[in-house]
Amino acid sequence: ATFLYSVVAAICTIILGVLIVVPAAYWIRLRLPQLRPIVEFITLLPLVIPAIVIVFGYIRMYGSNSPLPFLSS
């Protein structure tokens, strides 16, 4: 029952996403081309932010004030 619920939720999410994203992309492409760079930037944020968080975590872990002295001399 749980697996079936997950499959139904996934299918509904895909359908809802397609119904929202395709018309929005079409509208921005044809009617609002000046917003295209802003929309591209916003859509790339979920891909970029995790990498930035990981880098700051590494800096904190390997930095000079770290409780783990990996890079201290």
PyMOL Python script that loads the backbone (N, CA, C, O; Angstrom):
from pymol import cmd

cmd.read_pdbstr("""\
ATOM      1  N   ALA A   1       0.830  -1.193   0.000  1.00  0.00           N
ATOM      2  CA  ALA A   1       0.000   0.000   0.000  1.00  0.00           C
ATOM      3  C   ALA A   1       0.875   1.258   0.000  1.00  0.00           C
ATOM      4  O   ALA A   1       0.559   2.239  -0.673  1.00  0.00           O
ATOM      5  N   THR A   2       1.954   1.222   0.745  1.00  0.00           N
ATOM      6  CA  THR A   2       2.837   2.383   0.807  1.00  0.00           C
ATOM      7  C   THR A   2       3.542   2.613  -0.521  1.00  0.00           C
ATOM      8  O   THR A   2       3.685   3.753  -0.963  1.00  0.00           O
ATOM      9  N   PHE A   3       3.982   1.533  -1.156  1.00  0.00           N
ATOM     10  CA  PHE A   3       4.639   1.661  -2.455  1.00  0.00           C
ATOM     11  C   PHE A   3       3.677   2.211  -3.498  1.00  0.00           C
ATOM     12  O   PHE A   3       4.053   3.069  -4.297  1.00  0.00           O
ATOM     13  N   LEU A   4       2.453   1.730  -3.498  1.00  0.00           N
ATOM     14  CA  LEU A   4       1.452   2.221  -4.445  1.00  0.00           C
ATOM     15  C   LEU A   4       1.172   3.700  -4.211  1.00  0.00           C
ATOM     16  O   LEU A   4       1.025   4.464  -5.165  1.00  0.00           O
ATOM     17  N   TYR A   5       1.097   4.100  -2.960  1.00  0.00           N
ATOM     18  CA  TYR A   5       0.897   5.519  -2.642  1.00  0.00           C
ATOM     19  C   TYR A   5       2.063   6.357  -3.159  1.00  0.00           C
ATOM     20  O   TYR A   5       1.854   7.450  -3.685  1.00  0.00           O
ATOM     21  N   SER A   6       3.282   5.856  -3.014  1.00  0.00           N
ATOM     22  CA  SER A   6       4.454   6.580  -3.506  1.00  0.00           C
ATOM     23  C   SER A   6       4.431   6.707  -5.025  1.00  0.00           C
ATOM     24  O   SER A   6       4.772   7.759  -5.567  1.00  0.00           O
ATOM     25  N   VAL A   7       4.032   5.648  -5.707  1.00  0.00           N
ATOM     26  CA  VAL A   7       3.956   5.688  -7.169  1.00  0.00           C
ATOM     27  C   VAL A   7       2.897   6.683  -7.623  1.00  0.00           C
ATOM     28  O   VAL A   7       3.136   7.461  -8.546  1.00  0.00           O
ATOM     29  N   VAL A   8       1.732   6.667  -6.986  1.00  0.00           N
ATOM     30  CA  VAL A   8       0.660   7.604  -7.343  1.00  0.00           C
ATOM     31  C   VAL A   8       1.098   9.039  -7.064  1.00  0.00           C
ATOM     32  O   VAL A   8       0.843   9.930  -7.874  1.00  0.00           O
ATOM     33  N   ALA A   9       1.750   9.270  -5.936  1.00  0.00           N
ATOM     34  CA  ALA A   9       2.230  10.616  -5.613  1.00  0.00           C
ATOM     35  C   ALA A   9       3.273  11.077  -6.625  1.00  0.00           C
ATOM     36  O   ALA A   9       3.273  12.241  -7.023  1.00  0.00           O
ATOM     37  N   ALA A  10       4.156  10.183  -7.044  1.00  0.00           N
ATOM     38  CA  ALA A  10       5.175  10.541  -8.034  1.00  0.00           C
ATOM     39  C   ALA A  10       4.545  10.877  -9.377  1.00  0.00           C
ATOM     40  O   ALA A  10       4.943  11.848 -10.021  1.00  0.00           O
ATOM     41  N   ILE A  11       3.577  10.096  -9.804  1.00  0.00           N
ATOM     42  CA  ILE A  11       2.904  10.355 -11.084  1.00  0.00           C
ATOM     43  C   ILE A  11       2.144  11.671 -11.035  1.00  0.00           C
ATOM     44  O   ILE A  11       2.190  12.449 -11.988  1.00  0.00           O
ATOM     45  N   CYS A  12       1.451  11.924  -9.944  1.00  0.00           N
ATOM     46  CA  CYS A  12       0.728  13.198  -9.805  1.00  0.00           C
ATOM     47  C   CYS A  12       1.693  14.380  -9.799  1.00  0.00           C
ATOM     48  O   CYS A  12       1.391  15.428 -10.369  1.00  0.00           O
ATOM     49  N   THR A  13       2.837  14.222  -9.166  1.00  0.00           N
ATOM     50  CA  THR A  13       3.837  15.285  -9.142  1.00  0.00           C
ATOM     51  C   THR A  13       4.389  15.553 -10.536  1.00  0.00           C
ATOM     52  O   THR A  13       4.579  16.708 -10.917  1.00  0.00           O
ATOM     53  N   ILE A  14       4.645  14.507 -11.291  1.00  0.00           N
ATOM     54  CA  ILE A  14       5.142  14.668 -12.663  1.00  0.00           C
ATOM     55  C   ILE A  14       4.114  15.383 -13.525  1.00  0.00           C
ATOM     56  O   ILE A  14       4.458  16.306 -14.264  1.00  0.00           O
ATOM     57  N   ILE A  15       2.861  14.968 -13.438  1.00  0.00           N
ATOM     58  CA  ILE A  15       1.802  15.592 -14.237  1.00  0.00           C
ATOM     59  C   ILE A  15       1.636  17.057 -13.853  1.00  0.00           C
ATOM     60  O   ILE A  15       1.543  17.919 -14.727  1.00  0.00           O
ATOM     61  N   LEU A  16       1.599  17.342 -12.572  1.00  0.00           N
ATOM     62  CA  LEU A  16       1.457  18.725 -12.119  1.00  0.00           C
ATOM     63  C   LEU A  16       2.654  19.575 -12.554  1.00  0.00           C
ATOM     64  O   LEU A  16       2.484  20.716 -12.982  1.00  0.00           O
ATOM     65  N   GLY A  17       3.844  19.025 -12.446  1.00  0.00           N
ATOM     66  CA  GLY A  17       5.035  19.752 -12.875  1.00  0.00           C
ATOM     67  C   GLY A  17       5.016  20.063 -14.357  1.00  0.00           C
ATOM     68  O   GLY A  17       5.357  21.174 -14.764  1.00  0.00           O
ATOM     69  N   VAL A  18       4.619  19.095 -15.167  1.00  0.00           N
ATOM     70  CA  VAL A  18       4.544  19.322 -16.612  1.00  0.00           C
ATOM     71  C   VAL A  18       3.478  20.357 -16.933  1.00  0.00           C
ATOM     72  O   VAL A  18       3.681  21.211 -17.797  1.00  0.00           O
ATOM     73  N   LEU A  19       2.346  20.291 -16.247  1.00  0.00           N
ATOM     74  CA  LEU A  19       1.268  21.253 -16.505  1.00  0.00           C
ATOM     75  C   LEU A  19       1.651  22.677 -16.113  1.00  0.00           C
ATOM     76  O   LEU A  19       1.108  23.635 -16.663  1.00  0.00           O
ATOM     77  N   ILE A  20       2.566  22.824 -15.183  1.00  0.00           N
ATOM     78  CA  ILE A  20       2.997  24.166 -14.768  1.00  0.00           C
ATOM     79  C   ILE A  20       4.218  24.630 -15.568  1.00  0.00           C
ATOM     80  O   ILE A  20       4.251  25.769 -16.033  1.00  0.00           O
ATOM     81  N   VAL A  21       5.210  23.771 -15.730  1.00  0.00           N
ATOM     82  CA  VAL A  21       6.486  24.185 -16.303  1.00  0.00           C
ATOM     83  C   VAL A  21       6.417  24.412 -17.812  1.00  0.00           C
ATOM     84  O   VAL A  21       6.974  25.391 -18.307  1.00  0.00           O
ATOM     85  N   VAL A  22       5.755  23.542 -18.541  1.00  0.00           N
ATOM     86  CA  VAL A  22       5.730  23.680 -20.002  1.00  0.00           C
ATOM     87  C   VAL A  22       5.061  24.978 -20.439  1.00  0.00           C
ATOM     88  O   VAL A  22       5.646  25.703 -21.244  1.00  0.00           O
ATOM     89  N   PRO A  23       3.861  25.312 -19.947  1.00  0.00           N
ATOM     90  CA  PRO A  23       3.291  26.607 -20.351  1.00  0.00           C
ATOM     91  C   PRO A  23       4.119  27.803 -19.875  1.00  0.00           C
ATOM     92  O   PRO A  23       4.224  28.805 -20.583  1.00  0.00           O
ATOM     93  N   ALA A  24       4.702  27.703 -18.687  1.00  0.00           N
ATOM     94  CA  ALA A  24       5.525  28.815 -18.195  1.00  0.00           C
ATOM     95  C   ALA A  24       6.760  29.003 -19.069  1.00  0.00           C
ATOM     96  O   ALA A  24       7.112  30.135 -19.401  1.00  0.00           O
ATOM     97  N   ALA A  25       7.416  27.922 -19.444  1.00  0.00           N
ATOM     98  CA  ALA A  25       8.594  28.023 -20.313  1.00  0.00           C
ATOM     99  C   ALA A  25       8.202  28.568 -21.685  1.00  0.00           C
ATOM    100  O   ALA A  25       8.916  29.394 -22.252  1.00  0.00           O
ATOM    101  N   TYR A  26       7.092  28.118 -22.208  1.00  0.00           N
ATOM    102  CA  TYR A  26       6.600  28.606 -23.500  1.00  0.00           C
ATOM    103  C   TYR A  26       6.301  30.097 -23.431  1.00  0.00           C
ATOM    104  O   TYR A  26       6.665  30.855 -24.330  1.00  0.00           O
ATOM    105  N   TRP A  27       5.641  30.507 -22.368  1.00  0.00           N
ATOM    106  CA  TRP A  27       5.278  31.918 -22.196  1.00  0.00           C
ATOM    107  C   TRP A  27       6.523  32.797 -22.088  1.00  0.00           C
ATOM    108  O   TRP A  27       6.600  33.847 -22.727  1.00  0.00           O
ATOM    109  N   ILE A  28       7.478  32.378 -21.297  1.00  0.00           N
ATOM    110  CA  ILE A  28       8.697  33.173 -21.123  1.00  0.00           C
ATOM    111  C   ILE A  28       9.507  33.201 -22.416  1.00  0.00           C
ATOM    112  O   ILE A  28      10.070  34.236 -22.773  1.00  0.00           O
ATOM    113  N   ARG A  29       9.569  32.090 -23.107  1.00  0.00           N
ATOM    114  CA  ARG A  29      10.343  32.029 -24.358  1.00  0.00           C
ATOM    115  C   ARG A  29       9.770  32.964 -25.424  1.00  0.00           C
ATOM    116  O   ARG A  29      10.523  33.642 -26.123  1.00  0.00           O
ATOM    117  N   LEU A  30       8.448  33.003 -25.549  1.00  0.00           N
ATOM    118  CA  LEU A  30       7.837  33.777 -26.626  1.00  0.00           C
ATOM    119  C   LEU A  30       7.421  35.186 -26.224  1.00  0.00           C
ATOM    120  O   LEU A  30       7.562  36.118 -27.015  1.00  0.00           O
ATOM    121  N   ARG A  31       6.917  35.352 -25.020  1.00  0.00           N
ATOM    122  CA  ARG A  31       6.324  36.636 -24.640  1.00  0.00           C
ATOM    123  C   ARG A  31       7.225  37.512 -23.773  1.00  0.00           C
ATOM    124  O   ARG A  31       7.151  38.738 -23.843  1.00  0.00           O
ATOM    125  N   LEU A  32       8.061  36.899 -22.972  1.00  0.00           N
ATOM    126  CA  LEU A  32       8.898  37.666 -22.037  1.00  0.00           C
ATOM    127  C   LEU A  32      10.371  37.267 -22.160  1.00  0.00           C
ATOM    128  O   LEU A  32      10.952  36.768 -21.196  1.00  0.00           O
ATOM    129  N   PRO A  33      10.975  37.476 -23.315  1.00  0.00           N
ATOM    130  CA  PRO A  33      12.376  37.040 -23.468  1.00  0.00           C
ATOM    131  C   PRO A  33      13.352  37.790 -22.567  1.00  0.00           C
ATOM    132  O   PRO A  33      14.448  37.293 -22.307  1.00  0.00           O
ATOM    133  N   GLN A  34      12.982  38.972 -22.085  1.00  0.00           N
ATOM    134  CA  GLN A  34      13.883  39.712 -21.200  1.00  0.00           C
ATOM    135  C   GLN A  34      13.986  39.052 -19.826  1.00  0.00           C
ATOM    136  O   GLN A  34      14.944  39.304 -19.095  1.00  0.00           O
ATOM    137  N   LEU A  35      13.024  38.218 -19.467  1.00  0.00           N
ATOM    138  CA  LEU A  35      13.086  37.506 -18.181  1.00  0.00           C
ATOM    139  C   LEU A  35      13.843  36.185 -18.267  1.00  0.00           C
ATOM    140  O   LEU A  35      14.075  35.541 -17.244  1.00  0.00           O
ATOM    141  N   ARG A  36      14.225  35.780 -19.455  1.00  0.00           N
ATOM    142  CA  ARG A  36      14.872  34.486 -19.631  1.00  0.00           C
ATOM    143  C   ARG A  36      16.146  34.333 -18.796  1.00  0.00           C
ATOM    144  O   ARG A  36      16.304  33.297 -18.150  1.00  0.00           O
ATOM    145  N   PRO A  37      17.062  35.308 -18.774  1.00  0.00           N
ATOM    146  CA  PRO A  37      18.263  35.127 -17.930  1.00  0.00           C
ATOM    147  C   PRO A  37      17.940  34.994 -16.445  1.00  0.00           C
ATOM    148  O   PRO A  37      18.605  34.240 -15.734  1.00  0.00           O
ATOM    149  N   ILE A  38      16.941  35.709 -15.975  1.00  0.00           N
ATOM    150  CA  ILE A  38      16.558  35.631 -14.561  1.00  0.00           C
ATOM    151  C   ILE A  38      15.990  34.254 -14.244  1.00  0.00           C
ATOM    152  O   ILE A  38      16.323  33.661 -13.218  1.00  0.00           O
ATOM    153  N   VAL A  39      15.139  33.752 -15.121  1.00  0.00           N
ATOM    154  CA  VAL A  39      14.539  32.433 -14.910  1.00  0.00           C
ATOM    155  C   VAL A  39      15.610  31.346 -14.981  1.00  0.00           C
ATOM    156  O   VAL A  39      15.579  30.400 -14.193  1.00  0.00           O
ATOM    157  N   GLU A  40      16.547  31.465 -15.906  1.00  0.00           N
ATOM    158  CA  GLU A  40      17.631  30.485 -15.979  1.00  0.00           C
ATOM    159  C   GLU A  40      18.471  30.499 -14.704  1.00  0.00           C
ATOM    160  O   GLU A  40      18.861  29.442 -14.207  1.00  0.00           O
ATOM    161  N   PHE A  41      18.749  31.682 -14.176  1.00  0.00           N
ATOM    162  CA  PHE A  41      19.509  31.784 -12.931  1.00  0.00           C
ATOM    163  C   PHE A  41      18.756  31.121 -11.781  1.00  0.00           C
ATOM    164  O   PHE A  41      19.344  30.370 -11.002  1.00  0.00           O
ATOM    165  N   ILE A  42      17.460  31.396 -11.675  1.00  0.00           N
ATOM    166  CA  ILE A  42      16.655  30.826 -10.592  1.00  0.00           C
ATOM    167  C   ILE A  42      16.576  29.308 -10.710  1.00  0.00           C
ATOM    168  O   ILE A  42      16.613  28.606  -9.700  1.00  0.00           O
ATOM    169  N   THR A  43      16.466  28.793 -11.942  1.00  0.00           N
ATOM    170  CA  THR A  43      16.375  27.343 -12.100  1.00  0.00           C
ATOM    171  C   THR A  43      17.704  26.639 -11.837  1.00  0.00           C
ATOM    172  O   THR A  43      17.714  25.443 -11.546  1.00  0.00           O
ATOM    173  N   LEU A  44      18.822  27.355 -11.933  1.00  0.00           N
ATOM    174  CA  LEU A  44      20.116  26.740 -11.639  1.00  0.00           C
ATOM    175  C   LEU A  44      20.479  26.774 -10.158  1.00  0.00           C
ATOM    176  O   LEU A  44      21.383  26.054  -9.734  1.00  0.00           O
ATOM    177  N   LEU A  45      19.800  27.586  -9.373  1.00  0.00           N
ATOM    178  CA  LEU A  45      20.125  27.694  -7.948  1.00  0.00           C
ATOM    179  C   LEU A  45      20.079  26.357  -7.201  1.00  0.00           C
ATOM    180  O   LEU A  45      20.984  26.096  -6.408  1.00  0.00           O
ATOM    181  N   PRO A  46      19.079  25.497  -7.410  1.00  0.00           N
ATOM    182  CA  PRO A  46      19.098  24.214  -6.685  1.00  0.00           C
ATOM    183  C   PRO A  46      20.303  23.340  -7.015  1.00  0.00           C
ATOM    184  O   PRO A  46      20.668  22.473  -6.222  1.00  0.00           O
ATOM    185  N   LEU A  47      20.919  23.552  -8.162  1.00  0.00           N
ATOM    186  CA  LEU A  47      22.105  22.778  -8.516  1.00  0.00           C
ATOM    187  C   LEU A  47      23.382  23.383  -7.944  1.00  0.00           C
ATOM    188  O   LEU A  47      24.348  22.663  -7.696  1.00  0.00           O
ATOM    189  N   VAL A  48      23.397  24.687  -7.732  1.00  0.00           N
ATOM    190  CA  VAL A  48      24.608  25.387  -7.307  1.00  0.00           C
ATOM    191  C   VAL A  48      24.715  25.475  -5.790  1.00  0.00           C
ATOM    192  O   VAL A  48      25.807  25.319  -5.244  1.00  0.00           O
ATOM    193  N   ILE A  49      23.626  25.717  -5.110  1.00  0.00           N
ATOM    194  CA  ILE A  49      23.658  25.961  -3.666  1.00  0.00           C
ATOM    195  C   ILE A  49      24.220  24.775  -2.872  1.00  0.00           C
ATOM    196  O   ILE A  49      25.013  25.005  -1.960  1.00  0.00           O
ATOM    197  N   PRO A  50      23.855  23.517  -3.167  1.00  0.00           N
ATOM    198  CA  PRO A  50      24.470  22.424  -2.391  1.00  0.00           C
ATOM    199  C   PRO A  50      25.992  22.391  -2.512  1.00  0.00           C
ATOM    200  O   PRO A  50      26.678  22.106  -1.530  1.00  0.00           O
ATOM    201  N   ALA A  51      26.527  22.675  -3.686  1.00  0.00           N
ATOM    202  CA  ALA A  51      27.985  22.691  -3.843  1.00  0.00           C
ATOM    203  C   ALA A  51      28.614  23.795  -3.005  1.00  0.00           C
ATOM    204  O   ALA A  51      29.672  23.594  -2.408  1.00  0.00           O
ATOM    205  N   ILE A  52      27.980  24.947  -2.956  1.00  0.00           N
ATOM    206  CA  ILE A  52      28.507  26.055  -2.153  1.00  0.00           C
ATOM    207  C   ILE A  52      28.496  25.687  -0.674  1.00  0.00           C
ATOM    208  O   ILE A  52      29.450  25.983   0.046  1.00  0.00           O
ATOM    209  N   VAL A  53      27.438  25.050  -0.222  1.00  0.00           N
ATOM    210  CA  VAL A  53      27.347  24.638   1.183  1.00  0.00           C
ATOM    211  C   VAL A  53      28.432  23.615   1.506  1.00  0.00           C
ATOM    212  O   VAL A  53      29.036  23.677   2.577  1.00  0.00           O
ATOM    213  N   ILE A  54      28.683  22.687   0.606  1.00  0.00           N
ATOM    214  CA  ILE A  54      29.735  21.692   0.827  1.00  0.00           C
ATOM    215  C   ILE A  54      31.104  22.365   0.913  1.00  0.00           C
ATOM    216  O   ILE A  54      31.919  22.008   1.764  1.00  0.00           O
ATOM    217  N   VAL A  55      31.358  23.328   0.043  1.00  0.00           N
ATOM    218  CA  VAL A  55      32.647  24.029   0.067  1.00  0.00           C
ATOM    219  C   VAL A  55      32.842  24.755   1.389  1.00  0.00           C
ATOM    220  O   VAL A  55      33.921  24.689   1.978  1.00  0.00           O
ATOM    221  N   PHE A  56      31.815  25.445   1.862  1.00  0.00           N
ATOM    222  CA  PHE A  56      31.955  26.134   3.146  1.00  0.00           C
ATOM    223  C   PHE A  56      32.133  25.136   4.291  1.00  0.00           C
ATOM    224  O   PHE A  56      32.835  25.423   5.260  1.00  0.00           O
ATOM    225  N   GLY A  57      31.505  23.972   4.183  1.00  0.00           N
ATOM    226  CA  GLY A  57      31.731  22.934   5.185  1.00  0.00           C
ATOM    227  C   GLY A  57      33.165  22.443   5.176  1.00  0.00           C
ATOM    228  O   GLY A  57      33.761  22.243   6.234  1.00  0.00           O
ATOM    229  N   TYR A  58      33.728  22.247   3.986  1.00  0.00           N
ATOM    230  CA  TYR A  58      35.135  21.845   3.885  1.00  0.00           C
ATOM    231  C   TYR A  58      36.058  22.917   4.447  1.00  0.00           C
ATOM    232  O   TYR A  58      37.017  22.609   5.154  1.00  0.00           O
ATOM    233  N   ILE A  59      35.768  24.171   4.133  1.00  0.00           N
ATOM    234  CA  ILE A  59      36.598  25.260   4.659  1.00  0.00           C
ATOM    235  C   ILE A  59      36.560  25.251   6.181  1.00  0.00           C
ATOM    236  O   ILE A  59      37.585  25.442   6.836  1.00  0.00           O
ATOM    237  N   ARG A  60      35.381  25.029   6.736  1.00  0.00           N
ATOM    238  CA  ARG A  60      35.265  24.996   8.195  1.00  0.00           C
ATOM    239  C   ARG A  60      35.978  23.793   8.791  1.00  0.00           C
ATOM    240  O   ARG A  60      36.600  23.893   9.849  1.00  0.00           O
ATOM    241  N   MET A  61      35.887  22.655   8.109  1.00  0.00           N
ATOM    242  CA  MET A  61      36.489  21.445   8.645  1.00  0.00           C
ATOM    243  C   MET A  61      38.014  21.456   8.497  1.00  0.00           C
ATOM    244  O   MET A  61      38.727  21.011   9.396  1.00  0.00           O
ATOM    245  N   TYR A  62      38.508  21.957   7.378  1.00  0.00           N
ATOM    246  CA  TYR A  62      39.941  21.932   7.124  1.00  0.00           C
ATOM    247  C   TYR A  62      40.624  23.262   7.407  1.00  0.00           C
ATOM    248  O   TYR A  62      41.831  23.383   7.194  1.00  0.00           O
ATOM    249  N   GLY A  63      39.896  24.250   7.876  1.00  0.00           N
ATOM    250  CA  GLY A  63      40.464  25.578   8.109  1.00  0.00           C
ATOM    251  C   GLY A  63      41.396  25.619   9.305  1.00  0.00           C
ATOM    252  O   GLY A  63      41.575  24.622  10.005  1.00  0.00           O
ATOM    253  N   SER A  64      41.985  26.780   9.530  1.00  0.00           N
ATOM    254  CA  SER A  64      42.981  26.917  10.593  1.00  0.00           C
ATOM    255  C   SER A  64      42.361  26.864  11.986  1.00  0.00           C
ATOM    256  O   SER A  64      43.043  26.472  12.933  1.00  0.00           O
ATOM    257  N   ASN A  65      41.104  27.240  12.144  1.00  0.00           N
ATOM    258  CA  ASN A  65      40.458  27.216  13.459  1.00  0.00           C
ATOM    259  C   ASN A  65      39.678  25.925  13.695  1.00  0.00           C
ATOM    260  O   ASN A  65      38.819  25.868  14.575  1.00  0.00           O
ATOM    261  N   SER A  66      39.969  24.916  12.930  1.00  0.00           N
ATOM    262  CA  SER A  66      39.231  23.667  13.001  1.00  0.00           C
ATOM    263  C   SER A  66      39.664  22.839  14.211  1.00  0.00           C
ATOM    264  O   SER A  66      40.836  22.858  14.585  1.00  0.00           O
ATOM    265  N   PRO A  67      38.724  22.113  14.826  1.00  0.00           N
ATOM    266  CA  PRO A  67      39.112  21.180  15.887  1.00  0.00           C
ATOM    267  C   PRO A  67      39.876  19.981  15.322  1.00  0.00           C
ATOM    268  O   PRO A  67      40.547  19.265  16.065  1.00  0.00           O
ATOM    269  N   LEU A  68      39.774  19.763  14.005  1.00  0.00           N
ATOM    270  CA  LEU A  68      40.530  18.707  13.342  1.00  0.00           C
ATOM    271  C   LEU A  68      41.719  19.355  12.629  1.00  0.00           C
ATOM    272  O   LEU A  68      41.529  20.022  11.613  1.00  0.00           O
ATOM    273  N   PRO A  69      42.908  19.179  13.126  1.00  0.00           N
ATOM    274  CA  PRO A  69      44.063  19.905  12.570  1.00  0.00           C
ATOM    275  C   PRO A  69      44.631  19.251  11.307  1.00  0.00           C
ATOM    276  O   PRO A  69      45.789  18.834  11.296  1.00  0.00           O
ATOM    277  N   PHE A  70      43.823  19.159  10.245  1.00  0.00           N
ATOM    278  CA  PHE A  70      44.291  18.506   9.022  1.00  0.00           C
ATOM    279  C   PHE A  70      45.318  19.344   8.265  1.00  0.00           C
ATOM    280  O   PHE A  70      46.260  18.800   7.690  1.00  0.00           O
ATOM    281  N   LEU A  71      45.141  20.655   8.262  1.00  0.00           N
ATOM    282  CA  LEU A  71      46.022  21.503   7.473  1.00  0.00           C
ATOM    283  C   LEU A  71      46.957  22.361   8.315  1.00  0.00           C
ATOM    284  O   LEU A  71      47.649  23.229   7.782  1.00  0.00           O
ATOM    285  N   SER A  72      46.984  22.133   9.593  1.00  0.00           N
ATOM    286  CA  SER A  72      47.867  22.961  10.424  1.00  0.00           C
ATOM    287  C   SER A  72      49.307  22.487  10.273  1.00  0.00           C
ATOM    288  O   SER A  72      49.568  21.316  10.001  1.00  0.00           O
ATOM    289  N   SER A  73      50.232  23.420  10.455  1.00  0.00           N
ATOM    290  CA  SER A  73      51.642  23.051  10.296  1.00  0.00           C
ATOM    291  C   SER A  73      52.340  23.033  11.637  1.00  0.00           C
ATOM    292  O   SER A  73      53.534  22.744  11.708  1.00  0.00           O
TER     293      SER A  73
END
""", "prot")
cmd.dss("prot")
cmd.show_as("cartoon", "prot")
cmd.util.cbc("prot")
cmd.orient("prot")
